[in-house]
């Protein structure tokens, strides 16, 4: 019994350290954590801000879900329709349930801003949109 108490006395501080470290890491790496927007830009200028956490604003001219592509992405095209779009917001099928209404109904022909990390895909800047909180209406 004394041996068990010694093990528990040694184990408790280690457990507390592990739990505390886990709590801190969950706050640092939480996907819902708000990033600081480094730059606000237009859809046409987004290509100049690759890799930055940005807010990109412009007019949505088309929204299309392509179920034939793996992951069933929804493409939100800014300024011009595909394949001449200046910028694309992408909502993957796994994230789509977060929207109460369809992105087609919500965003087509609207001025919006999306925030996230700008990446370049086949020459076009894009942001992955995981949640509706990344999108806001721009009433300029």
ZIGI-V337922 format. One record per backbone hydrogen bond with DSSP energy under -0.5 kcal/mol. NH is the residue of the N-H (numbers start at 1). CO is the residue of the C=O. Records with the same first field share a line. If there is no record, write none. Layout:
# ZIGI-V337922
NH: CO, CO
This chain:
# ZIGI-V337922
5: 1
6: 2
7: 3
8: 4
9: 5
10: 6
11: 7
12: 8
13: 9
14: 10
15: 11
16: 12
17: 13
18: 14
19: 15
20: 16
21: 17
22: 18
23: 19
24: 20
25: 21
26: 22
27: 23
28: 24
29: 25
33: 30
37: 35
38: 53
39: 53
41: 55
43: 57
46: 42, 43
48: 45
49: 46
50: 47
51: 118
52: 49
54: 52, 116
55: 39
56: 54, 114
57: 41
58: 112
60: 110
61: 59, 77
62: 77
64: 75
66: 73
67: 65
69: 66
72: 69
74: 91
75: 64, 73
76: 74, 89
77: 62, 75
78: 87
79: 59
80: 78
84: 81
86: 78
87: 78
88: 125
89: 76
90: 127
91: 74
92: 90
93: 71
95: 92
96: 92
97: 93
98: 95
99: 96
106: 102
107: 103
108: 103, 104
109: 60
110: 107
112: 58, 110
113: 136
114: 56
115: 134
116: 54
118: 52
119: 126
121: 119, 124
124: 121
125: 86
126: 119
127: 88
129: 90
130: 128
134: 131
135: 132
136: 113
138: 111
139: 137
